[in-house]
Amino acid sequence: MNSTVAKIEWLEEYNLFKSEIDDQHKKIFTLVNEIIDTERLYPKSEKFAIILSQLTDYGKEHFKIEEDIMIKCNFPGYEQHRKEHQDYILKVAMFNFNFNSANFTEPDIVLDFVSKWWYHHILYNDLHLAQFLHGSDLK
C-alpha cells in the first residue's frame, strides 16, 4: 500500500443536502480512508475483503435513497445520475469478483478509483441534484 497517499478530507462545503445523504457521504469517505490507513493491505487480506464488501453494500444503500429522492422531485438528470450509480456498482462488483476469483484486486487500484469517483460524484453530480432540490419544495 502506498503510504504517501493523502486521506480524503470531508469539508463543510461538501454538505449539500443537510440530511442523511451528507452523513452517508461522510461514511464513504471513512471507508476510503480505511484503505489508506491500513499500513500494508494485501490484495487477498480479510480486511480488504471487508472494505470491498462495505463499499458495494453501502453504495447500493446510499444510491437507493438518492434515487428515491430524485424520483419524488422529478429530477431531470435522474437517468444519467442513476447510470453513474450503476456504473460504480458494476466496477466495484468487478473488484469483488476479482478478489474472489483466481485474479486479484490491487488495493491501490481500488483506492484510486473510489477516491476519484466519490469526490467527483459528490462535488459535481450530487451538487446539481442539491441545487435542484434547494430550488424545489422537496428538501
The first five atom37 places (N, CA, C, CB, O) and aatype in JSON, in Angstrom:
{
  "aatype": [12, 2, 15, 16, 19, 0, 11, 9, 6, 17, 10, 6, 6, 18, 2, 10, 13, 11, 15, 6, 9, 3, 3, 5, 8, 11, 11, 9, 13, 16, 10, 19, 2, 6, 9, 9, 3, 16, 6, 1, 10, 18, 14, 11, 15, 6, 11, 13, 0, 9, 9, 10, 15, 5, 10, 16, 3, 18, 7, 11, 6, 8, 13, 11, 9, 6, 6, 3, 9, 12, 9, 11, 4, 2, 13, 14, 7, 18, 6, 5, 8, 1, 11, 6, 8, 5, 3, 18, 9, 10, 11, 19, 0, 12, 13, 2, 13, 2, 13, 2, 15, 0, 2, 13, 16, 6, 14, 3, 9, 19, 10, 3, 13, 19, 15, 11, 17, 17, 18, 8, 8, 9, 10, 18, 2, 3, 10, 8, 10, 0, 5, 13, 10, 8, 7, 15, 3, 10, 11],
  "atom_mask": [
    [1, 1, 1, 1, 1],
    [1, 1, 1, 1, 1],
    [1, 1, 1, 1, 1],
    [1, 1, 1, 1, 1],
    [1, 1, 1, 1, 1],
    [1, 1, 1, 1, 1],
    [1, 1, 1, 1, 1],
    [1, 1, 1, 1, 1],
    [1, 1, 1, 1, 1],
    [1, 1, 1, 1, 1],
    [1, 1, 1, 1, 1],
    [1, 1, 1, 1, 1],
    [1, 1, 1, 1, 1],
    [1, 1, 1, 1, 1],
    [1, 1, 1, 1, 1],
    [1, 1, 1, 1, 1],
    [1, 1, 1, 1, 1],
    [1, 1, 1, 1, 1],
    [1, 1, 1, 1, 1],
    [1, 1, 1, 1, 1],
    [1, 1, 1, 1, 1],
    [1, 1, 1, 1, 1],
    [1, 1, 1, 1, 1],
    [1, 1, 1, 1, 1],
    [1, 1, 1, 1, 1],
    [1, 1, 1, 1, 1],
    [1, 1, 1, 1, 1],
    [1, 1, 1, 1, 1],
    [1, 1, 1, 1, 1],
    [1, 1, 1, 1, 1],
    [1, 1, 1, 1, 1],
    [1, 1, 1, 1, 1],
    [1, 1, 1, 1, 1],
    [1, 1, 1, 1, 1],
    [1, 1, 1, 1, 1],
    [1, 1, 1, 1, 1],
    [1, 1, 1, 1, 1],
    [1, 1, 1, 1, 1],
    [1, 1, 1, 1, 1],
    [1, 1, 1, 1, 1],
    [1, 1, 1, 1, 1],
    [1, 1, 1, 1, 1],
    [1, 1, 1, 1, 1],
    [1, 1, 1, 1, 1],
    [1, 1, 1, 1, 1],
    [1, 1, 1, 1, 1],
    [1, 1, 1, 1, 1],
    [1, 1, 1, 1, 1],
    [1, 1, 1, 1, 1],
    [1, 1, 1, 1, 1],
    [1, 1, 1, 1, 1],
    [1, 1, 1, 1, 1],
    [1, 1, 1, 1, 1],
    [1, 1, 1, 1, 1],
    [1, 1, 1, 1, 1],
    [1, 1, 1, 1, 1],
    [1, 1, 1, 1, 1],
    [1, 1, 1, 1, 1],
    [1, 1, 1, 0, 1],
    [1, 1, 1, 1, 1],
    [1, 1, 1, 1, 1],
    [1, 1, 1, 1, 1],
    [1, 1, 1, 1, 1],
    [1, 1, 1, 1, 1],
    [1, 1, 1, 1, 1],
    [1, 1, 1, 1, 1],
    [1, 1, 1, 1, 1],
    [1, 1, 1, 1, 1],
    [1, 1, 1, 1, 1],
    [1, 1, 1, 1, 1],
    [1, 1, 1, 1, 1],
    [1, 1, 1, 1, 1],
    [1, 1, 1, 1, 1],
    [1, 1, 1, 1, 1],
    [1, 1, 1, 1, 1],
    [1, 1, 1, 1, 1],
    [1, 1, 1, 0, 1],
    [1, 1, 1, 1, 1],
    [1, 1, 1, 1, 1],
    [1, 1, 1, 1, 1],
    [1, 1, 1, 1, 1],
    [1, 1, 1, 1, 1],
    [1, 1, 1, 1, 1],
    [1, 1, 1, 1, 1],
    [1, 1, 1, 1, 1],
    [1, 1, 1, 1, 1],
    [1, 1, 1, 1, 1],
    [1, 1, 1, 1, 1],
    [1, 1, 1, 1, 1],
    [1, 1, 1, 1, 1],
    [1, 1, 1, 1, 1],
    [1, 1, 1, 1, 1],
    [1, 1, 1, 1, 1],
    [1, 1, 1, 1, 1],
    [1, 1, 1, 1, 1],
    [1, 1, 1, 1, 1],
    [1, 1, 1, 1, 1],
    [1, 1, 1, 1, 1],
    [1, 1, 1, 1, 1],
    [1, 1, 1, 1, 1],
    [1, 1, 1, 1, 1],
    [1, 1, 1, 1, 1],
    [1, 1, 1, 1, 1],
    [1, 1, 1, 1, 1],
    [1, 1, 1, 1, 1],
    [1, 1, 1, 1, 1],
    [1, 1, 1, 1, 1],
    [1, 1, 1, 1, 1],
    [1, 1, 1, 1, 1],
    [1, 1, 1, 1, 1],
    [1, 1, 1, 1, 1],
    [1, 1, 1, 1, 1],
    [1, 1, 1, 1, 1],
    [1, 1, 1, 1, 1],
    [1, 1, 1, 1, 1],
    [1, 1, 1, 1, 1],
    [1, 1, 1, 1, 1],
    [1, 1, 1, 1, 1],
    [1, 1, 1, 1, 1],
    [1, 1, 1, 1, 1],
    [1, 1, 1, 1, 1],
    [1, 1, 1, 1, 1],
    [1, 1, 1, 1, 1],
    [1, 1, 1, 1, 1],
    [1, 1, 1, 1, 1],
    [1, 1, 1, 1, 1],
    [1, 1, 1, 1, 1],
    [1, 1, 1, 1, 1],
    [1, 1, 1, 1, 1],
    [1, 1, 1, 1, 1],
    [1, 1, 1, 1, 1],
    [1, 1, 1, 1, 1],
    [1, 1, 1, 1, 1],
    [1, 1, 1, 1, 1],
    [1, 1, 1, 0, 1],
    [1, 1, 1, 1, 1],
    [1, 1, 1, 1, 1],
    [1, 1, 1, 1, 1],
    [1, 1, 1, 1, 1]
  ],
  "atom_positions": [
    [[0.84, -1.18, 0.0], [0.0, 0.0, 0.0], [0.88, 1.23, 0.0], [-0.95, 0.0, 1.21], [1.86, 1.29, 0.75]],
    [[0.56, 2.17, -0.8], [1.34, 3.4, -0.9], [1.03, 4.31, 0.29], [1.05, 4.13, -2.23], [-0.07, 4.85, 0.38]],
    [[1.99, 4.46, 1.21], [1.74, 5.25, 2.41], [1.8, 6.75, 2.14], [2.73, 4.89, 3.48], [1.54, 7.55, 3.05]],
    [[2.14, 7.16, 0.93], [2.19, 8.59, 0.61], [0.84, 9.12, 0.15], [3.24, 8.85, -0.45], [0.71, 10.32, -0.1]],
    [[-0.15, 8.27, 0.03], [-1.47, 8.7, -0.41], [-2.13, 9.47, 0.73], [-2.35, 7.49, -0.84], [-2.2, 8.99, 1.86]],
    [[-2.61, 10.67, 0.43], [-3.25, 11.5, 1.45], [-4.7, 11.07, 1.64], [-3.19, 12.99, 1.06], [-5.38, 10.67, 0.7]],
    [[-5.14, 11.16, 2.88], [-6.54, 10.87, 3.17], [-7.42, 11.9, 2.48], [-6.8, 10.86, 4.7], [-7.01, 13.04, 2.24]],
    [[-8.64, 11.48, 2.16], [-9.59, 12.44, 1.63], [-10.33, 13.04, 2.82], [-10.59, 11.78, 0.6], [-10.85, 12.33, 3.68]],
    [[-10.36, 14.34, 2.84], [-10.92, 15.05, 3.99], [-12.31, 15.57, 3.67], [-10.0, 16.21, 4.4], [-12.55, 16.13, 2.59]],
    [[-13.22, 15.38, 4.62], [-14.57, 15.92, 4.47], [-14.55, 17.38, 4.88], [-15.6, 15.11, 5.33], [-14.14, 17.72, 5.99]],
    [[-14.99, 18.25, 3.99], [-15.06, 19.67, 4.27], [-16.51, 20.1, 4.38], [-14.33, 20.49, 3.18], [-17.39, 19.5, 3.76]],
    [[-16.77, 21.12, 5.15], [-18.14, 21.58, 5.36], [-18.85, 21.93, 4.05], [-18.14, 22.79, 6.27], [-20.06, 21.74, 3.94]],
    [[-18.12, 22.44, 3.08], [-18.78, 22.8, 1.82], [-19.28, 21.58, 1.03], [-17.83, 23.6, 0.95], [-20.01, 21.72, 0.05]],
    [[-18.89, 20.38, 1.47], [-19.4, 19.17, 0.83], [-20.8, 18.82, 1.34], [-18.45, 18.0, 1.09], [-21.47, 17.97, 0.75]],
    [[-21.24, 19.46, 2.4], [-22.6, 19.25, 2.92], [-23.59, 19.91, 1.98], [-22.75, 19.81, 4.37], [-23.85, 21.1, 2.08]],
    [[-24.12, 19.13, 1.07], [-25.0, 19.65, 0.03], [-26.47, 19.55, 0.4], [-24.76, 18.93, -1.26], [-27.28, 20.37, -0.03]],
    [[-26.81, 18.56, 1.19], [-28.21, 18.25, 1.41], [-28.69, 18.56, 2.82], [-28.46, 16.81, 1.12], [-29.89, 18.69, 3.05]],
    [[-27.77, 18.68, 3.76], [-28.12, 18.88, 5.17], [-29.04, 17.75, 5.64], [-28.81, 20.26, 5.38], [-30.04, 17.99, 6.31]],
    [[-28.67, 16.54, 5.28], [-29.52, 15.39, 5.59], [-28.68, 14.14, 5.72], [-30.59, 15.2, 4.5], [-27.45, 14.19, 5.76]],
    [[-29.38, 13.0, 5.79], [-28.69, 11.72, 5.9], [-27.79, 11.44, 4.7], [-29.7, 10.6, 6.05], [-26.84, 10.66, 4.82]],
    [[-28.06, 12.05, 3.57], [-27.2, 11.84, 2.4], [-25.79, 12.34, 2.69], [-27.78, 12.55, 1.15], [-24.81, 11.68, 2.35]],
    [[-25.68, 13.51, 3.32], [-24.36, 14.01, 3.68], [-23.68, 13.07, 4.68], [-24.46, 15.43, 4.28], [-22.47, 12.83, 4.58]],
    [[-24.44, 12.54, 5.63], [-23.88, 11.59, 6.59], [-23.37, 10.33, 5.88], [-24.93, 11.21, 7.65], [-22.34, 9.78, 6.24]],
    [[-24.1, 9.89, 4.87], [-23.67, 8.72, 4.1], [-22.41, 9.04, 3.3], [-24.79, 8.26, 3.15], [-21.51, 8.2, 3.19]],
    [[-22.35, 10.24, 2.73], [-21.14, 10.64, 2.01], [-19.93, 10.62, 2.95], [-21.32, 12.05, 1.39], [-18.85, 10.17, 2.57]],
    [[-20.11, 11.1, 4.17], [-19.02, 11.08, 5.16], [-18.59, 9.64, 5.44], [-19.46, 11.77, 6.48], [-17.39, 9.37, 5.57]],
    [[-19.55, 8.73, 5.53], [-19.24, 7.32, 5.78], [-18.42, 6.74, 4.62], [-20.55, 6.51, 5.98], [-17.5, 5.96, 4.85]],
    [[-18.76, 7.11, 3.4], [-17.99, 6.64, 2.24], [-16.56, 7.14, 2.33], [-18.65, 7.11, 0.91], [-15.62, 6.39, 2.08]],
    [[-16.38, 8.41, 2.69], [-15.03, 8.96, 2.85], [-14.27, 8.15, 3.92], [-15.08, 10.47, 3.25], [-13.09, 7.87, 3.76]],
    [[-14.96, 7.77, 4.99], [-14.34, 6.97, 6.05], [-13.88, 5.62, 5.51], [-15.33, 6.77, 7.21], [-12.78, 5.17, 5.83]],
    [[-14.71, 4.98, 4.7], [-14.32, 3.69, 4.11], [-13.1, 3.84, 3.2], [-15.49, 3.1, 3.31], [-12.19, 3.01, 3.24]],
    [[-13.08, 4.89, 2.4], [-11.92, 5.13, 1.53], [-10.68, 5.35, 2.39], [-12.17, 6.37, 0.6], [-9.61, 4.81, 2.09]],
    [[-10.82, 6.12, 3.45], [-9.68, 6.38, 4.32], [-9.21, 5.13, 5.06], [-10.03, 7.46, 5.32], [-8.04, 5.04, 5.44]],
    [[-10.1, 4.17, 5.26], [-9.69, 2.9, 5.87], [-8.69, 2.17, 4.98], [-10.91, 2.0, 6.14], [-7.76, 1.53, 5.47]],
    [[-8.87, 2.28, 3.67], [-7.9, 1.67, 2.76], [-6.56, 2.38, 2.92], [-8.39, 1.75, 1.27], [-5.51, 1.73, 2.97]],
    [[-6.59, 3.7, 3.0], [-5.36, 4.48, 3.13], [-4.69, 4.2, 4.48], [-5.66, 5.99, 2.99], [-3.47, 4.09, 4.55]],
    [[-5.5, 4.08, 5.54], [-4.97, 3.88, 6.9], [-4.24, 2.56, 7.08], [-6.08, 3.96, 7.89], [-3.32, 2.46, 7.89]],
    [[-4.64, 1.58, 6.34], [-4.04, 0.26, 6.51], [-2.62, 0.29, 5.98], [-4.88, -0.83, 5.8], [-2.39, 0.47, 4.79]],
    [[-1.69, 0.11, 6.88], [-0.26, 0.23, 6.54], [0.12, -0.69, 5.38], [0.61, -0.08, 7.76], [0.76, -0.27, 4.42]],
    [[-0.28, -1.93, 5.48], [0.05, -2.88, 4.41], [-1.19, -3.71, 4.14], [1.27, -3.79, 4.8], [-1.49, -4.66, 4.87]],
    [[-1.89, -3.37, 3.1], [-3.14, -4.06, 2.76], [-2.86, -5.01, 1.59], [-4.28, -3.04, 2.4], [-2.65, -4.57, 0.47]],
    [[-2.86, -6.28, 1.87], [-2.58, -7.26, 0.83], [-3.84, -7.51, 0.01], [-2.06, -8.57, 1.45], [-4.95, -7.48, 0.54]],
    [[-3.67, -7.77, -1.28], [-4.83, -7.98, -2.16], [-5.78, -9.07, -1.69], [-4.35, -8.32, -3.53], [-6.98, -8.99, -1.97]],
    [[-5.3, -10.08, -0.99], [-6.17, -11.17, -0.54], [-6.44, -11.13, 0.97], [-5.55, -12.51, -0.9], [-6.86, -12.13, 1.55]],
    [[-6.21, -9.99, 1.61], [-6.42, -9.9, 3.06], [-7.9, -9.84, 3.4], [-5.7, -8.68, 3.62], [-8.72, -9.36, 2.62]],
    [[-8.23, -10.32, 4.59], [-9.61, -10.29, 5.07], [-10.09, -8.85, 5.24], [-9.74, -11.05, 6.41], [-11.24, -8.53, 4.92]],
    [[-9.22, -7.97, 5.72], [-9.58, -6.56, 5.92], [-9.97, -5.93, 4.58], [-8.4, -5.77, 6.56], [-10.95, -5.19, 4.5]],
    [[-9.22, -6.21, 3.55], [-9.51, -5.67, 2.22], [-10.85, -6.21, 1.71], [-8.38, -6.02, 1.22], [-11.62, -5.47, 1.11]],
    [[-11.12, -7.49, 1.95], [-12.39, -8.09, 1.54], [-13.56, -7.4, 2.22], [-12.41, -9.6, 1.87], [-14.59, -7.14, 1.6]],
    [[-13.4, -7.09, 3.5], [-14.46, -6.41, 4.25], [-14.71, -5.02, 3.68], [-14.1, -6.32, 5.74], [-15.87, -4.62, 3.49]],
    [[-13.65, -4.28, 3.41], [-13.8, -2.93, 2.86], [-14.46, -2.97, 1.49], [-12.42, -2.22, 2.76], [-15.35, -2.16, 1.2]],
    [[-14.05, -3.9, 0.64], [-14.68, -4.03, -0.68], [-16.17, -4.31, -0.55], [-14.01, -5.16, -1.48], [-16.99, -3.72, -1.26]],
    [[-16.52, -5.19, 0.35], [-17.92, -5.53, 0.56], [-18.7, -4.32, 1.06], [-18.05, -6.69, 1.55], [-19.82, -4.06, 0.61]],
    [[-18.12, -3.58, 1.99], [-18.78, -2.39, 2.52], [-18.96, -1.32, 1.45], [-17.98, -1.82, 3.69], [-20.0, -0.66, 1.39]],
    [[-17.96, -1.15, 0.6], [-18.07, -0.16, -0.48], [-19.21, -0.52, -1.43], [-16.75, -0.07, -1.25], [-19.89, 0.37, -1.95]],
    [[-19.41, -1.8, -1.66], [-20.51, -2.24, -2.52], [-21.85, -2.07, -1.83], [-20.31, -3.7, -2.93], [-22.76, -1.43, -2.36]],
    [[-21.98, -2.64, -0.65], [-23.26, -2.63, 0.07], [-23.69, -1.22, 0.44], [-23.17, -3.49, 1.32], [-24.85, -0.84, 0.25]],
    [[-22.77, -0.46, 0.97], [-23.11, 0.89, 1.4], [-23.44, 1.77, 0.2], [-21.97, 1.51, 2.21], [-24.33, 2.61, 0.27]],
    [[-22.72, 1.57, -0.9], [-23.03, 2.31, -2.12], [-24.44, 2.03, -2.6], [0.0, 0.0, 0.0], [-25.17, 2.95, -2.95]],
    [[-24.83, 0.75, -2.62], [-26.19, 0.39, -3.05], [-27.24, 1.04, -2.18], [-26.37, -1.14, -3.03], [-28.23, 1.6, -2.67]],
    [[-27.03, 0.98, -0.87], [-27.98, 1.57, 0.08], [-28.1, 3.08, -0.15], [-27.55, 1.28, 1.54], [-29.19, 3.64, -0.19]],
    [[-26.96, 3.72, -0.28], [-26.92, 5.17, -0.49], [-27.59, 5.56, -1.81], [-25.47, 5.67, -0.47], [-28.38, 6.51, -1.85]],
    [[-27.28, 4.83, -2.87], [-27.85, 5.16, -4.18], [-29.36, 5.01, -4.19], [-27.23, 4.27, -5.27], [-30.06, 5.8, -4.82]],
    [[-29.87, 4.01, -3.5], [-31.32, 3.81, -3.42], [-32.0, 5.03, -2.81], [-31.65, 2.54, -2.6], [-33.02, 5.49, -3.31]],
    [[-31.45, 5.54, -1.75], [-32.02, 6.73, -1.09], [-31.96, 7.93, -2.01], [-31.27, 7.03, 0.23], [-32.94, 8.65, -2.16]],
    [[-30.81, 8.15, -2.65], [-30.66, 9.27, -3.58], [-31.65, 9.15, -4.74], [-29.23, 9.33, -4.13], [-32.31, 10.12, -5.11]],
    [[-31.76, 7.96, -5.3], [-32.64, 7.75, -6.46], [-34.1, 7.93, -6.08], [-32.42, 6.36, -7.06], [-34.89, 8.45, -6.87]],
    [[-34.48, 7.5, -4.89], [-35.86, 7.73, -4.43], [-36.16, 9.22, -4.34], [-36.09, 7.06, -3.05], [-37.25, 9.67, -4.71]],
    [[-35.21, 9.99, -3.85], [-35.38, 11.44, -3.77], [-35.51, 12.04, -5.17], [-34.19, 12.1, -3.02], [-36.37, 12.89, -5.41]],
    [[-34.67, 11.58, -6.09], [-34.72, 12.1, -7.46], [-36.07, 11.82, -8.11], [-33.59, 11.49, -8.31], [-36.61, 12.67, -8.83]],
    [[-36.62, 10.64, -7.87], [-37.93, 10.29, -8.44], [-39.01, 11.17, -7.83], [-38.25, 8.79, -8.19], [-39.87, 11.69, -8.55]],
    [[-38.99, 11.34, -6.5], [-40.01, 12.14, -5.82], [-40.04, 13.59, -6.29], [-39.78, 12.1, -4.32], [-41.1, 14.21, -6.35]],
    [[-38.88, 14.12, -6.62], [-38.82, 15.54, -7.0], [-38.77, 15.73, -8.52], [-37.61, 16.21, -6.36], [-38.59, 16.85, -9.0]],
    [[-38.92, 14.63, -9.28], [-38.86, 14.69, -10.75], [-37.58, 15.36, -11.24], [-40.07, 15.45, -11.29], [-37.61, 16.23, -12.11]],
    [[-36.46, 14.93, -10.68], [-35.15, 15.48, -11.06], [-34.88, 15.18, -12.53], [-34.03, 14.9, -10.16], [-34.89, 14.01, -12.93]],
    [[-34.63, 16.21, -13.35], [-34.44, 15.98, -14.79], [-33.18, 15.19, -15.13], [-34.4, 17.31, -15.5], [-33.1, 14.61, -16.22]],
    [[-32.21, 15.14, -14.25], [-30.98, 14.4, -14.52], [-30.99, 13.0, -13.94], [0.0, 0.0, 0.0], [-29.94, 12.37, -13.8]],
    [[-32.18, 12.5, -13.61], [-32.3, 11.2, -12.94], [-31.64, 10.06, -13.72], [-33.76, 10.88, -12.72], [-30.83, 9.32, -13.16]],
    [[-31.96, 9.92, -14.99], [-31.45, 8.77, -15.76], [-29.93, 8.76, -15.81], [-32.02, 8.81, -17.19], [-29.32, 7.71, -15.62]],
    [[-29.32, 9.89, -16.08], [-27.85, 9.96, -16.14], [-27.24, 9.69, -14.76], [-27.4, 11.34, -16.66], [-26.25, 8.97, -14.64]],
    [[-27.83, 10.27, -13.74], [-27.33, 10.1, -12.37], [-27.41, 8.62, -11.97], [-28.13, 10.98, -11.37], [-26.48, 8.06, -11.4]],
    [[-28.54, 8.0, -12.29], [-28.75, 6.58, -11.99], [-27.75, 5.71, -12.75], [-30.19, 6.16, -12.35], [-27.23, 4.74, -12.21]],
    [[-27.47, 6.07, -13.99], [-26.49, 5.31, -14.78], [-25.11, 5.37, -14.13], [-26.43, 5.86, -16.22], [-24.4, 4.37, -14.1]],
    [[-24.75, 6.52, -13.62], [-23.45, 6.64, -12.94], [-23.41, 5.77, -11.69], [-23.17, 8.1, -12.57], [-22.38, 5.17, -11.39]],
    [[-24.52, 5.69, -10.97], [-24.6, 4.8, -9.83], [-24.4, 3.35, -10.28], [-25.96, 4.96, -9.1], [-23.65, 2.6, -9.66]],
    [[-25.08, 2.97, -11.35], [-24.97, 1.59, -11.86], [-23.54, 1.29, -12.3], [-25.94, 1.37, -13.03], [-23.03, 0.2, -12.06]],
    [[-22.89, 2.25, -12.95], [-21.51, 2.07, -13.39], [-20.57, 1.84, -12.2], [-21.04, 3.28, -14.2], [-19.67, 1.0, -12.25]],
    [[-20.8, 2.61, -11.13], [-20.0, 2.45, -9.91], [-20.18, 1.04, -9.35], [-20.38, 3.51, -8.85], [-19.2, 0.35, -9.05]],
    [[-21.43, 0.63, -9.19], [-21.72, -0.69, -8.62], [-21.09, -1.79, -9.48], [-23.24, -0.92, -8.5], [-20.53, -2.75, -8.95]],
    [[-21.18, -1.66, -10.78], [-20.58, -2.64, -11.69], [-19.07, -2.72, -11.49], [-20.91, -2.29, -13.14], [-18.5, -3.81, -11.43]],
    [[-18.42, -1.58, -11.4], [-16.96, -1.53, -11.24], [-16.55, -2.14, -9.89], [-16.45, -0.07, -11.34], [-15.61, -2.94, -9.84]],
    [[-17.24, -1.77, -8.82], [-16.89, -2.3, -7.51], [-17.23, -3.79, -7.42], [-17.61, -1.51, -6.39], [-16.52, -4.55, -6.76]],
    [[-18.3, -4.2, -8.08], [-18.63, -5.63, -8.15], [-17.52, -6.4, -8.87], [-20.0, -5.85, -8.86], [-17.2, -7.53, -8.51]],
    [[-16.95, -5.78, -9.9], [-15.83, -6.41, -10.61], [-14.63, -6.56, -9.67], [-15.43, -5.57, -11.86], [-13.96, -7.6, -9.68]],
    [[-14.36, -5.54, -8.86], [-13.28, -5.65, -7.87], [-13.56, -6.82, -6.93], [-13.13, -4.33, -7.06], [-12.66, -7.6, -6.62]],
    [[-14.81, -6.95, -6.48], [-15.19, -8.06, -5.59], [-15.04, -9.4, -6.28], [-16.64, -7.88, -5.11], [-14.52, -10.35, -5.69]],
    [[-15.48, -9.49, -7.53], [-15.37, -10.74, -8.29], [-13.9, -11.14, -8.43], [-16.02, -10.59, -9.69], [-13.54, -12.29, -8.2]],
    [[-13.07, -10.18, -8.81], [-11.65, -10.48, -8.96], [-11.03, -10.91, -7.64], [-10.9, -9.26, -9.51], [-10.16, -11.78, -7.61]],
    [[-11.48, -10.3, -6.56], [-10.97, -10.69, -5.24], [-11.29, -12.15, -4.96], [-11.57, -9.79, -4.15], [-10.46, -12.88, -4.41]],
    [[-12.48, -12.58, -5.34], [-12.95, -13.93, -5.03], [-12.57, -14.97, -6.09], [-14.43, -13.92, -4.86], [-12.91, -16.14, -5.95]],
    [[-11.89, -14.55, -7.14], [-11.5, -15.48, -8.2], [-9.99, -15.7, -8.16], [-11.93, -14.95, -9.6], [-9.32, -15.3, -7.21]],
    [[-9.49, -16.33, -9.18], [-8.06, -16.58, -9.27], [-7.28, -15.28, -9.49], [-7.75, -17.57, -10.4], [-6.08, -15.21, -9.21]],
    [[-7.96, -14.26, -9.97], [-7.32, -12.96, -10.15], [-7.19, -12.29, -8.79], [-8.13, -12.05, -11.13], [-7.64, -12.84, -7.78]],
    [[-6.59, -11.14, -8.76], [-6.6, -10.39, -7.51], [-6.84, -8.93, -7.83], [-5.27, -10.59, -6.73], [-6.57, -8.46, -8.94]],
    [[-7.34, -8.23, -6.85], [-7.63, -6.81, -6.99], [-6.59, -6.06, -6.18], [-9.08, -6.47, -6.52], [-6.47, -6.26, -4.97]],
    [[-5.86, -5.21, -6.82], [-4.82, -4.43, -6.16], [-5.46, -3.3, -5.35], [-3.81, -3.85, -7.2], [-6.21, -2.5, -5.92]],
    [[-5.19, -3.22, -4.06], [-5.79, -2.17, -3.23], [-5.56, -0.76, -3.77], [-5.25, -2.25, -1.84], [-6.45, 0.09, -3.67]],
    [[-4.39, -0.5, -4.33], [-4.11, 0.84, -4.86], [-5.04, 1.2, -6.02], [-2.65, 0.93, -5.32], [-5.4, 2.36, -6.19]],
    [[-5.41, 0.21, -6.82], [-6.32, 0.46, -7.94], [-7.71, 0.78, -7.42], [-6.37, -0.78, -8.9], [-8.37, 1.7, -7.91]],
    [[-8.16, 0.04, -6.41], [-9.45, 0.31, -5.79], [-9.44, 1.7, -5.17], [-9.79, -0.76, -4.72], [-10.38, 2.48, -5.37]],
    [[-8.4, 2.0, -4.44], [-8.29, 3.31, -3.79], [-8.35, 4.44, -4.8], [-6.99, 3.39, -3.0], [-9.06, 5.42, -4.59]],
    [[-7.61, 4.31, -5.87], [-7.6, 5.35, -6.91], [-9.0, 5.54, -7.49], [-6.6, 4.98, -8.03], [-9.47, 6.67, -7.64]],
    [[-9.65, 4.44, -7.83], [-10.99, 4.53, -8.42], [-12.0, 5.14, -7.46], [-11.46, 3.16, -8.86], [-12.66, 6.12, -7.81]],
    [[-12.13, 4.58, -6.26], [-13.2, 5.04, -5.36], [-12.97, 6.46, -4.86], [-13.32, 4.1, -4.18], [-13.93, 7.21, -4.72]],
    [[-11.74, 6.83, -4.6], [-11.5, 8.19, -4.11], [-11.83, 9.22, -5.18], [-10.04, 8.36, -3.66], [-12.47, 10.23, -4.9]],
    [[-11.41, 8.97, -6.41], [-11.72, 9.9, -7.5], [-13.21, 9.89, -7.83], [-10.9, 9.55, -8.76], [-13.81, 10.94, -8.05]],
    [[-13.8, 8.69, -7.87], [-15.21, 8.59, -8.25], [-16.09, 9.33, -7.26], [-15.64, 7.12, -8.33], [-16.93, 10.13, -7.66]],
    [[-15.91, 9.08, -5.96], [-16.76, 9.71, -4.95], [-16.55, 11.22, -4.9], [-16.5, 9.11, -3.59], [-17.5, 11.98, -4.79]],
    [[-15.31, 11.64, -4.98], [-15.02, 13.07, -4.95], [-15.76, 13.77, -6.1], [-13.5, 13.34, -5.05], [-16.45, 14.77, -5.89]],
    [[-15.61, 13.24, -7.31], [-16.26, 13.82, -8.48], [-17.78, 13.73, -8.35], [-15.79, 13.12, -9.77], [-18.48, 14.71, -8.62]],
    [[-18.29, 12.59, -7.95], [-19.73, 12.38, -7.88], [-20.39, 13.35, -6.9], [-20.04, 10.93, -7.47], [-21.43, 13.94, -7.2]],
    [[-19.8, 13.5, -5.74], [-20.38, 14.39, -4.73], [-20.29, 15.85, -5.16], [-19.68, 14.2, -3.38], [-21.27, 16.59, -5.06]],
    [[-19.12, 16.26, -5.63], [-18.91, 17.69, -5.89], [-19.45, 18.17, -7.22], [-17.46, 17.99, -5.82], [-19.53, 19.37, -7.46]],
    [[-19.81, 17.25, -8.1], [-20.38, 17.66, -9.38], [-21.81, 17.14, -9.55], [-19.49, 17.16, -10.54], [-22.75, 17.92, -9.67]],
    [[-21.96, 15.83, -9.56], [-23.29, 15.25, -9.83], [-24.28, 15.53, -8.7], [-23.17, 13.75, -10.05], [-25.4, 15.98, -8.94]],
    [[-23.85, 15.25, -7.47], [-24.75, 15.5, -6.35], [-24.97, 16.99, -6.13], [-24.21, 14.86, -5.08], [-26.02, 17.39, -5.62]],
    [[-24.01, 17.8, -6.49], [-24.19, 19.25, -6.39], [-25.35, 19.7, -7.27], [-22.89, 19.99, -6.8], [-26.15, 20.54, -6.85]],
    [[-25.46, 19.16, -8.47], [-26.58, 19.51, -9.36], [-27.91, 19.08, -8.75], [-26.4, 18.85, -10.75], [-28.9, 19.82, -8.81]],
    [[-27.94, 17.9, -8.17], [-29.16, 17.44, -7.5], [-29.5, 18.36, -6.33], [-28.99, 15.98, -7.01], [-30.65, 18.75, -6.17]],
    [[-28.52, 18.7, -5.52], [-28.76, 19.57, -4.36], [-29.27, 20.94, -4.8], [-27.47, 19.73, -3.53], [-30.18, 21.49, -4.19]],
    [[-28.68, 21.48, -5.85], [-29.14, 22.79, -6.35], [-30.58, 22.7, -6.82], [-28.23, 23.28, -7.51], [-31.38, 23.61, -6.58]],
    [[-30.93, 21.6, -7.49], [-32.3, 21.4, -7.93], [-33.24, 21.3, -6.73], [-32.41, 20.13, -8.81], [-34.31, 21.91, -6.71]],
    [[-32.84, 20.52, -5.72], [-33.68, 20.34, -4.54], [-33.86, 21.65, -3.77], [-33.08, 19.29, -3.62], [-34.96, 21.94, -3.28]],
    [[-32.81, 22.42, -3.68], [-32.9, 23.69, -2.94], [-33.82, 24.67, -3.66], [-31.51, 24.31, -2.77], [-34.33, 25.61, -3.04]],
    [[-34.02, 24.46, -4.94], [-34.93, 25.31, -5.7], [-36.34, 24.77, -5.76], [0.0, 0.0, 0.0], [-37.23, 25.41, -6.32]],
    [[-36.56, 23.57, -5.18], [-37.9, 22.97, -5.22], [-38.5, 22.95, -3.81], [-37.85, 21.53, -5.79], [-37.86, 23.37, -2.85]],
    [[-39.71, 22.48, -3.71], [-40.38, 22.39, -2.41], [-39.92, 21.17, -1.6], [-41.89, 22.33, -2.61], [-40.1, 21.14, -0.38]],
    [[-39.34, 20.18, -2.27], [-38.91, 18.95, -1.6], [-37.45, 19.1, -1.19], [-39.09, 17.71, -2.52], [-36.56, 19.15, -2.04]],
    [[-37.21, 19.18, 0.09], [-35.84, 19.34, 0.59], [-35.53, 18.3, 1.62], [-35.64, 20.74, 1.18], [-34.43, 18.27, 2.16]]
  ]
}
